[in-house]
């Protein structure tokens, strides 16, 4: 087989197993995984297959079988990036069965793995604290919450804890006395190469060649290792109104810093959370009866402020409106809309998007998470989930959202909204 397709045996077995799992041929998929494991017990593809198989079983509601494969991953590959995810999935599956002790055991194991993502670290600490409270271990809960506030305060979970109505007084005192760092502007002088890059970029923008300017600029940035260059490039792009490109630099270089920095009206935060189209957005949000910072958070997470954004599902523009939704809102509000291309217009897109968001906020009584989730997955899905998990806390409800995209989306929108309010509170 290796000679026939010029594909190594490990790779063949991996893709064959993936194909079987995708087609729901579970016995053949399982058999192929065991063949790969026998061929090489340390094959780099095995953790991915273990996780894929576990996820398949979850979709089929076979939770015990999913637990088996996540446990294999955690035991055999404790240093793999997916080990942390396995710990979380195991913890949450046991929590669903109200086995708090077992859930805490896996959260603890997860915190001992190599964690590559600040949101994942924050999630493990947040739920460890929550479940310690359930178990009556309030001193240990307080310890977890303090770690979260001190190390990942600007994550979704940090924001949820800070915004909690029943936050312990001891944690409030940590929030008030915490000495967070400010991001300091790089002091190194610009290199000759960077000066040339910036000047040429300015020139191309001045002669109305923005596409070429961005193409050459990002080619010159390379791997984002030069902090001084990144800083000056970000400010140039912000000044030119290229907010989508600013966020590209933020994501590739500054993102790890944002989890712990002091939040406020500081240059880095204004770069990461800009307010484009602010005047018209405030006006339209007011007409729709929603907080303009909520609309701004939706816009940021939907399109990263790219007015020409077009998703694979054909969602259009700044607020990623589906053509049918845009037309329905326009018809109801008697706004002229003749063709889909008009939806790319930033002003019209913002107007229709805020009106639609306002209608969802009315429907879900301005609960931010329900409203954001319905904007992403549709109001019918959100109503179905609310009915299915009626009585769950809002924090637990979010973790139960079955669409991974929507679950992550509502967390990002919530975080962006809270940060926008904090940054521009003055």
C-alpha positions as CSV (number, residue, x, y, z in Angstrom):
1,X,0.0,0.0,0.0
2,X,2.8,2.4,0.9
3,X,4.4,1.8,-2.6
4,X,1.0,2.1,-4.4
5,X,0.1,5.6,-2.9
6,X,3.6,6.8,-1.8
7,X,2.1,7.4,1.7
8,X,3.8,6.2,4.9
9,X,2.0,3.4,6.8
10,X,1.3,5.7,9.8
11,X,-0.3,8.3,7.7
12,X,-2.3,5.7,5.8
13,X,-3.7,4.3,9.0
14,X,-4.4,7.7,10.4
15,X,-6.4,8.9,7.4
16,X,-8.2,5.5,7.0
17,X,-9.3,5.7,10.7
18,X,-10.5,9.3,10.2
19,X,-12.5,8.3,7.2
20,X,-14.1,5.4,9.0
21,X,-15.0,7.6,12.0
22,X,-16.4,10.3,9.7
23,X,-18.6,7.7,8.0
24,X,-19.7,6.3,11.4
25,X,-18.1,2.9,10.7
26,X,-17.1,2.6,14.4
27,X,-15.8,-1.0,14.5
28,X,-13.5,-0.4,11.4
29,X,-12.3,2.9,12.8
30,X,-11.5,1.4,16.2
31,X,-9.7,-1.6,14.6
32,X,-7.6,0.8,12.4
33,X,-6.6,2.9,15.5
34,X,-5.5,-0.3,17.3
35,X,-3.4,-1.2,14.2
36,X,-1.7,2.2,14.3
37,X,-1.1,1.8,18.0
38,X,0.4,-1.6,17.5
39,X,2.6,-0.3,14.6
40,X,3.8,2.7,16.8
41,X,2.5,3.2,20.3
42,X,3.9,6.8,20.2
43,X,2.6,7.8,16.8
44,X,1.9,11.5,16.8
45,X,-1.5,10.9,15.1
46,X,-2.9,8.8,18.0
47,X,-3.9,11.7,20.3
48,X,-5.9,13.3,17.5
49,X,-7.6,10.0,16.7
50,X,-8.4,9.3,20.4
51,X,-10.0,12.8,20.7
52,X,-11.8,12.4,17.3
53,X,-13.2,9.0,18.4
54,X,-14.3,10.4,21.8
55,X,-16.0,13.3,20.2
56,X,-17.8,10.9,17.8
57,X,-19.1,9.0,20.8
58,X,-20.4,12.2,22.5
59,X,-22.4,13.0,19.4
60,X,-23.9,9.5,19.7
61,X,-24.6,10.1,23.4
62,X,-22.3,7.3,24.4
63,X,-20.5,9.2,27.2
64,X,-18.8,6.2,28.9
65,X,-17.1,5.2,25.6
66,X,-16.0,8.8,25.1
67,X,-14.6,8.9,28.6
68,X,-12.6,5.7,27.8
69,X,-10.9,7.4,24.8
70,X,-10.2,10.6,26.6
71,X,-8.7,8.7,29.5
72,X,-6.4,6.8,27.0
73,X,-5.3,10.1,25.6
74,X,-4.6,11.6,29.0
75,X,-2.7,8.5,30.2
76,X,-0.7,7.8,27.1
77,X,0.0,11.4,26.0
78,X,0.0,13.6,29.1
79,X,2.2,16.2,27.5
80,X,0.2,16.5,24.3
81,X,-1.8,19.8,23.7
82,X,-5.0,17.7,23.6
83,X,-4.4,16.3,27.2
84,X,-5.7,19.5,28.7
85,X,-8.9,19.3,26.6
86,X,-9.3,15.6,27.6
87,X,-9.1,16.6,31.3
88,X,-11.8,19.2,30.8
89,X,-14.1,16.9,28.8
90,X,-13.8,14.2,31.5
91,X,-14.3,16.7,34.3
92,X,-17.4,18.1,32.6
93,X,-18.9,14.7,31.8
94,X,-18.6,13.7,35.4
95,X,-20.0,17.0,36.6
96,X,-23.1,16.3,34.4
97,X,-23.6,13.2,36.4
98,X,-23.2,15.2,39.6
99,X,-20.0,13.3,40.5
100,X,-18.3,16.4,41.8
101,X,-15.3,14.6,43.4
102,X,-14.5,12.9,40.1
103,X,-14.9,16.1,38.2
104,X,-12.5,17.9,40.6
105,X,-10.0,15.1,40.2
106,X,-9.8,15.7,36.4
107,X,-9.8,19.5,36.7
108,X,-6.7,19.1,39.0
109,X,-5.1,16.8,36.5
110,X,-5.8,19.3,33.7
111,X,-4.1,22.1,35.6
112,X,-1.0,19.9,35.8
113,X,-0.8,19.4,32.1
114,X,1.0,21.8,29.7
115,X,-1.6,24.5,29.0
116,X,-1.1,26.5,25.8
117,X,-4.2,28.7,26.1
118,X,-5.0,31.3,28.7
119,X,-8.8,30.7,28.3
120,X,-8.4,27.0,29.0
121,X,-6.3,27.7,32.1
122,X,-9.0,30.2,33.2
123,X,-11.8,27.7,32.6
124,X,-10.1,25.0,34.7
125,X,-9.5,27.4,37.6
126,X,-13.1,28.9,37.3
127,X,-14.8,25.5,37.5
128,X,-12.5,24.1,40.0
129,X,-13.5,27.1,42.3
130,X,-17.2,26.6,41.5
131,X,-17.1,22.9,42.2
132,X,-15.1,23.4,45.4
133,X,-17.9,25.7,46.5
134,X,-20.4,22.9,45.7
135,X,-18.3,20.5,47.8
136,X,-18.3,22.9,50.7
137,X,-14.5,23.5,50.4
138,X,-14.7,27.3,50.4
139,X,-11.1,27.8,51.3
140,X,-9.9,25.8,48.3
141,X,-12.5,27.6,46.1
142,X,-11.1,30.9,47.2
143,X,-7.6,29.8,46.3
144,X,-8.7,28.8,42.8
145,X,-10.6,32.1,42.3
146,X,-7.6,34.1,43.5
147,X,-5.3,32.4,41.0
148,X,-7.8,33.2,38.2
149,X,-8.0,36.9,39.2
150,X,-4.3,37.3,39.5
151,X,-3.3,35.4,36.4
152,X,-6.1,35.5,33.8
153,X,-8.5,38.3,34.9
154,X,-9.2,39.5,31.3
155,X,-10.4,36.1,30.0
156,X,-14.1,35.2,29.7
157,X,-13.9,33.3,32.9
158,X,-12.1,36.1,34.7
159,X,-14.9,38.5,33.5
160,X,-17.6,36.1,34.7
161,X,-16.1,35.8,38.1
162,X,-15.6,39.6,38.5
163,X,-19.2,40.2,37.3
164,X,-20.7,37.6,39.6
165,X,-23.3,38.8,42.1
166,X,-22.2,36.4,44.8
167,X,-18.5,36.9,44.5
168,X,-16.8,36.4,47.9
169,X,-15.6,39.5,49.7
170,X,-12.1,38.1,49.9
171,X,-12.0,37.9,46.1
172,X,-13.3,41.5,45.8
173,X,-10.4,42.6,47.9
174,X,-8.0,40.9,45.6
175,X,-9.6,42.6,42.6
176,X,-9.3,46.0,44.3
177,X,-5.7,45.6,45.5
178,X,-4.3,43.7,42.4
179,X,-1.4,45.5,40.9
180,X,-1.6,44.7,37.2
181,X,1.1,45.6,34.7
182,X,0.8,48.2,31.9
183,X,2.1,47.4,28.5
184,X,5.0,49.7,27.9
185,X,5.8,51.1,24.6
186,X,9.0,49.6,23.0
187,X,11.9,52.0,23.5
188,X,14.2,50.4,20.8
189,X,14.9,52.6,17.8
190,X,13.4,51.7,14.5
191,X,15.8,49.8,12.2
192,X,16.5,51.2,8.7
193,X,14.6,48.3,7.2
194,X,11.5,49.1,9.3
195,X,11.6,52.8,8.5
196,X,11.7,51.9,4.8
197,X,8.8,49.5,5.2
198,X,6.7,52.1,7.0
199,X,7.4,54.9,4.5
200,X,6.6,52.7,1.5
201,X,3.4,51.6,3.2
202,X,2.4,55.2,3.8
203,X,3.2,56.0,0.2
204,X,1.0,53.2,-1.1
205,X,-1.9,54.3,1.1
206,X,-1.5,57.9,-0.1
207,X,-1.8,56.9,-3.8
208,X,-4.9,54.8,-3.0
209,X,-3.3,51.4,-3.3
210,X,-4.4,49.9,0.1
211,X,-4.3,46.3,-1.1
212,X,-0.7,46.5,-2.2
213,X,0.2,48.4,0.9
214,X,-1.1,45.7,3.1
215,X,0.4,42.9,1.0
216,X,3.9,44.4,1.3
217,X,3.5,45.4,4.9
218,X,2.6,41.9,6.1
219,X,5.3,40.4,4.0
220,X,7.7,42.7,5.7
221,X,6.4,41.9,9.2
222,X,7.5,38.3,8.8
223,X,6.9,36.3,12.0
224,X,6.0,39.3,14.2
225,X,9.2,38.9,16.3
226,X,10.2,42.6,16.3
227,X,8.2,44.4,19.0
228,X,9.1,47.9,17.9
229,X,8.1,47.2,14.3
230,X,4.8,45.6,15.5
231,X,4.0,48.6,17.6
232,X,4.6,51.2,14.8
233,X,2.8,49.1,12.2
234,X,-0.2,48.7,14.5
235,X,-0.5,52.5,15.0
236,X,0.0,53.1,11.2
237,X,-2.8,50.7,10.4
238,X,-5.1,52.1,13.2
239,X,-4.5,55.7,11.9
240,X,-5.4,54.5,8.3
241,X,-8.6,52.9,9.5
242,X,-7.4,49.4,8.7
243,X,-8.9,47.9,11.9
244,X,-9.1,44.3,10.5
245,X,-5.4,44.4,9.8
246,X,-4.6,45.8,13.3
247,X,-6.4,42.9,14.8
248,X,-4.3,40.6,12.7
249,X,-1.1,42.0,14.4
250,X,-2.8,41.8,17.8
251,X,-3.7,38.2,17.3
252,X,-0.2,37.2,16.2
253,X,1.8,39.1,18.8
254,X,0.0,40.9,21.6
255,X,-2.8,38.4,22.4
256,X,-0.9,36.6,25.2
257,X,-0.2,39.9,27.0
258,X,-3.9,40.9,27.1
259,X,-4.9,38.2,29.6
260,X,-3.2,39.9,32.6
261,X,-2.6,43.6,31.7
262,X,-4.3,46.5,33.4
263,X,-7.4,47.4,31.4
264,X,-8.1,51.0,30.5
265,X,-7.8,53.7,27.9
266,X,-4.3,52.8,27.1
267,X,-2.8,52.6,23.6
268,X,-2.6,48.8,23.3
269,X,-6.2,48.3,24.5
270,X,-7.4,51.0,22.0
271,X,-5.6,49.1,19.3
272,X,-7.1,45.8,20.3
273,X,-10.6,47.1,20.9
274,X,-11.1,50.1,18.5
275,X,-14.4,51.9,17.9
276,X,-14.8,52.2,14.1
277,X,-18.0,53.7,12.8
278,X,-18.6,54.8,16.4
279,X,-20.8,57.8,15.7
280,X,-23.3,56.0,13.5
281,X,-23.1,52.9,15.6
282,X,-24.2,54.8,18.7
283,X,-27.1,56.4,16.8
284,X,-28.4,53.1,15.4
285,X,-27.9,51.2,18.7
286,X,-29.9,53.9,20.5
287,X,-32.7,53.5,17.9
288,X,-32.6,49.7,18.4
289,X,-32.6,50.0,22.2
290,X,-29.3,48.3,22.8
291,X,-26.0,49.2,24.4
292,X,-23.6,50.4,21.5
293,X,-20.8,48.5,23.2
294,X,-22.7,45.3,22.8
295,X,-23.2,46.0,19.1
296,X,-19.5,46.9,18.8
297,X,-18.6,43.6,20.5
298,X,-20.8,41.7,18.0
299,X,-19.2,43.6,15.1
300,X,-15.7,42.9,16.4
301,X,-16.2,39.1,16.8
302,X,-18.3,38.8,13.6
303,X,-16.0,40.5,11.0
304,X,-13.1,41.9,12.9
305,X,-14.3,45.2,11.4
306,X,-13.8,44.1,7.8
307,X,-16.7,45.7,5.8
308,X,-16.0,43.4,2.9
309,X,-16.2,40.2,4.9
310,X,-18.1,37.3,3.3
311,X,-18.4,34.1,5.2
312,X,-18.6,30.6,3.7
313,X,-22.3,30.6,4.6
314,X,-22.7,33.9,2.6
315,X,-23.0,36.2,5.7
316,X,-22.2,39.7,4.6
317,X,-20.3,42.7,5.9
318,X,-19.4,44.2,9.3
319,X,-22.2,42.5,11.3
320,X,-22.2,39.4,9.1
321,X,-25.8,39.5,8.0
322,X,-27.4,36.7,6.1
323,X,-29.1,38.3,3.0
324,X,-32.5,36.8,4.0
325,X,-32.2,38.3,7.5
326,X,-31.1,41.7,6.1
327,X,-34.1,41.8,3.7
328,X,-36.6,40.8,6.4
329,X,-35.4,43.6,8.7
330,X,-35.3,46.1,5.8
331,X,-38.9,45.1,4.8
332,X,-40.2,45.4,8.3
333,X,-38.6,48.8,8.9
334,X,-39.3,50.1,5.4
335,X,-35.6,50.5,4.5
336,X,-34.7,50.4,0.8
337,X,-32.7,47.3,-0.1
338,X,-32.7,46.2,-3.7
339,X,-29.8,43.8,-4.0
340,X,-27.4,41.8,-1.8
341,X,-24.4,43.9,-2.8
342,X,-25.9,46.9,-0.8
343,X,-25.5,44.9,2.4
344,X,-21.7,45.4,2.2
345,X,-22.3,49.2,2.7
346,X,-21.0,49.8,6.3
347,X,-23.7,52.3,7.3
348,X,-26.6,50.1,6.0
349,X,-25.1,46.9,7.4
350,X,-24.7,48.6,10.8
351,X,-28.2,49.9,10.7
352,X,-29.8,46.6,9.8
353,X,-27.5,44.6,12.1
354,X,-28.3,46.7,15.2
355,X,-32.0,46.6,14.4
356,X,-31.9,42.8,14.2
357,X,-29.8,42.6,17.4
358,X,-32.3,44.9,19.1
359,X,-35.2,42.6,18.1
360,X,-33.3,39.6,19.6
361,X,-32.5,41.5,22.8
362,X,-36.2,42.2,23.2
363,X,-37.0,38.6,22.7
364,X,-34.4,37.4,25.2
365,X,-35.0,40.2,27.7
366,X,-31.6,41.7,27.1
367,X,-29.7,38.7,28.5
368,X,-26.4,39.2,26.7
369,X,-25.4,35.5,26.3
370,X,-28.8,34.4,25.1
371,X,-29.0,37.3,22.7
372,X,-25.4,36.8,21.3
373,X,-26.0,33.1,21.0
374,X,-29.2,33.6,19.0
375,X,-27.5,36.1,16.8
376,X,-25.0,33.4,15.9
377,X,-27.1,30.2,15.9
378,X,-30.6,31.6,15.4
379,X,-33.3,32.3,17.9
380,X,-35.1,29.0,17.4
381,X,-32.0,27.1,18.4
382,X,-31.5,29.3,21.4
383,X,-35.1,28.8,22.6
384,X,-34.7,25.1,22.2
385,X,-31.5,25.1,24.4
386,X,-33.1,27.3,27.0
387,X,-36.0,24.9,27.3
388,X,-33.7,21.9,27.3
389,X,-31.5,23.2,30.2
390,X,-34.0,25.2,32.1
391,X,-32.9,25.6,35.7
392,X,-29.2,25.4,34.8
393,X,-27.0,28.3,35.9
394,X,-26.0,30.7,33.1
395,X,-22.4,29.5,33.5
396,X,-23.4,25.8,33.1
397,X,-25.7,26.7,30.3
398,X,-22.9,28.2,28.2
399,X,-20.8,25.0,28.6
400,X,-23.8,23.0,27.5
401,X,-24.4,24.8,24.2
402,X,-24.0,22.0,21.6
403,X,-22.6,24.0,18.8
404,X,-18.9,24.6,19.5
405,X,-18.8,27.7,17.3
406,X,-21.7,29.3,19.2
407,X,-20.3,28.3,22.6
408,X,-17.0,29.9,21.8
409,X,-18.7,32.9,20.1
410,X,-20.8,33.9,23.1
411,X,-17.7,33.7,25.3
412,X,-15.8,36.0,23.0
413,X,-18.7,38.5,22.7
414,X,-19.2,38.6,26.4
415,X,-15.4,39.2,27.0
416,X,-15.3,41.9,24.3
417,X,-18.3,43.6,25.7
418,X,-16.9,43.7,29.2
419,X,-13.6,44.9,28.0
420,X,-15.1,47.6,25.9
421,X,-17.1,48.9,28.8
422,X,-14.0,48.9,31.0
423,X,-11.6,50.4,28.5
424,X,-13.9,53.4,27.7
425,X,-15.7,53.7,31.0
426,X,-14.2,57.2,31.5
